[in-house]
Amino acid sequence: MTCPLCEAVGEEVLWQDDFCRVIYVTDTPDYPGFCRVTLNQHVKEMTDLAPVERSRLMMMVMKVEQAVRDVMQPDKINLASLGNVVPHLHWHVIPRFVNDRHFPNPIWGEAKRENTISANPSLQETLKQALVSLL
């Protein structure tokens, strides 16, 4: 079975190095600013990494969270590492607003209202610049 995160086809990459990459998630239009931090090697769990690698990955998740907060000023940030569907280590960084479609539910839960959030056309580039300035 092939891994869609190993193949990395059609991703909107905000930043990358040899260890991980930061993706702007485009398949959730109700959640502009949604990013994913993906490990470049196929690893299933955080404890499969050496402690220094765990710290490096989490530092990148925190940098992405900070960039999203700086740019979007969300009411909350959701961090999630599920991997039930794709068992390849990755973290979701999701800006949340009290008027977003699912709040206070997780974005994968039951919707509470119609979508009221829209993305600024330059958001992706602005996030990229904010992230680069933190690195």
VMD Tcl script that draws the C-alpha trace (Angstrom):
set ca {
  {0.00 0.00 0.00}
  {1.33 3.43 -0.91}
  {1.37 6.30 1.57}
  {-0.13 9.58 0.35}
  {2.09 11.56 2.72}
  {5.24 9.86 1.45}
  {4.24 10.59 -2.16}
  {3.39 14.25 -1.38}
  {1.66 14.98 -4.68}
  {0.07 18.40 -5.18}
  {0.86 19.77 -1.74}
  {1.06 23.53 -1.13}
  {4.41 23.64 0.67}
  {4.99 26.68 2.90}
  {8.40 25.50 4.13}
  {10.51 22.35 4.11}
  {13.87 20.91 4.97}
  {15.30 17.39 4.97}
  {13.39 16.49 8.17}
  {9.84 17.78 7.72}
  {7.60 20.04 5.67}
  {4.82 22.49 6.41}
  {1.79 22.21 4.14}
  {-1.04 24.68 3.64}
  {-4.09 22.41 3.63}
  {-6.33 23.31 0.70}
  {-8.98 20.59 0.91}
  {-10.79 22.23 3.85}
  {-12.07 25.57 2.51}
  {-14.08 26.20 5.68}
  {-10.79 26.40 7.61}
  {-8.37 28.87 6.02}
  {-4.98 28.83 7.69}
  {-5.13 25.07 8.35}
  {-1.58 23.74 8.14}
  {-0.02 20.31 8.45}
  {3.49 19.54 9.67}
  {4.56 16.27 8.07}
  {7.64 14.21 8.87}
  {9.54 13.43 5.65}
  {10.29 9.85 6.64}
  {7.57 7.20 6.99}
  {7.21 6.84 10.76}
  {3.98 5.95 12.53}
  {4.31 7.22 16.12}
  {6.15 9.97 18.01}
  {7.85 7.33 20.17}
  {9.37 5.79 17.03}
  {11.56 8.90 16.87}
  {14.67 9.56 18.91}
  {14.08 12.16 21.66}
  {15.97 14.86 19.74}
  {13.80 14.21 16.65}
  {10.62 14.41 18.75}
  {11.75 17.79 20.07}
  {12.65 19.00 16.59}
  {9.24 18.04 15.20}
  {7.34 19.61 18.10}
  {9.38 22.81 17.81}
  {8.25 23.04 14.18}
  {4.61 22.48 15.24}
  {5.00 25.33 17.75}
  {6.55 27.62 15.10}
  {3.61 26.93 12.77}
  {1.16 27.59 15.61}
  {2.89 30.89 16.35}
  {2.85 31.95 12.68}
  {-0.87 31.14 12.40}
  {-1.61 33.05 15.61}
  {0.43 36.05 14.51}
  {-1.27 36.25 11.12}
  {-4.85 35.23 11.93}
  {-5.43 35.96 15.65}
  {-7.77 32.94 16.02}
  {-9.86 32.39 19.14}
  {-8.16 29.00 19.59}
  {-5.63 26.72 17.89}
  {-6.34 23.01 17.63}
  {-3.34 20.68 17.40}
  {-4.03 17.10 16.37}
  {-1.97 14.07 15.50}
  {-4.37 11.29 14.63}
  {-3.01 9.09 11.87}
  {-5.90 6.63 11.96}
  {-6.46 6.91 8.21}
  {-2.86 7.67 7.19}
  {-0.38 6.14 9.67}
  {2.40 8.56 8.76}
  {3.48 11.00 11.48}
  {1.95 14.42 10.90}
  {0.43 17.20 13.00}
  {-2.59 19.35 12.13}
  {-2.45 23.02 13.16}
  {-5.96 24.42 12.85}
  {-6.98 27.99 13.62}
  {-10.43 28.08 15.20}
  {-12.93 30.87 15.56}
  {-16.08 30.93 17.69}
  {-18.12 31.49 14.52}
  {-16.48 28.77 12.42}
  {-18.62 25.97 11.02}
  {-17.99 23.40 13.77}
  {-16.99 25.41 16.87}
  {-16.82 24.22 19.62}
  {-16.79 20.74 18.05}
  {-13.67 19.40 16.34}
  {-13.64 20.17 12.63}
  {-14.26 16.48 11.95}
  {-17.36 16.52 14.20}
  {-20.91 17.66 13.65}
  {-21.27 21.10 12.08}
  {-23.06 23.71 14.19}
  {-23.72 26.37 11.53}
  {-23.13 27.33 7.92}
  {-19.64 28.44 6.97}
  {-18.98 32.06 7.93}
  {-15.20 32.12 7.47}
  {-13.48 33.05 4.23}
  {-9.81 33.22 3.34}
  {-7.99 36.32 2.29}
  {-6.47 35.49 -1.13}
  {-3.00 36.38 0.16}
  {-3.29 34.29 3.37}
  {-1.11 31.44 2.16}
  {1.75 33.77 1.20}
  {1.36 35.78 4.42}
  {1.59 32.59 6.50}
  {4.63 31.49 4.53}
  {6.39 34.80 5.24}
  {5.44 34.68 8.93}
  {6.75 31.14 9.26}
  {10.02 31.94 7.51}
  {10.53 34.92 9.83}
  {10.25 32.61 12.87}
  {12.81 30.11 11.59}
}
mol new
graphics top color blue
foreach p $ca { graphics top sphere $p radius 0.5 }
foreach p [lrange $ca 0 end-1] q [lrange $ca 1 end] { graphics top cylinder $p $q radius 0.2 }
display resetview
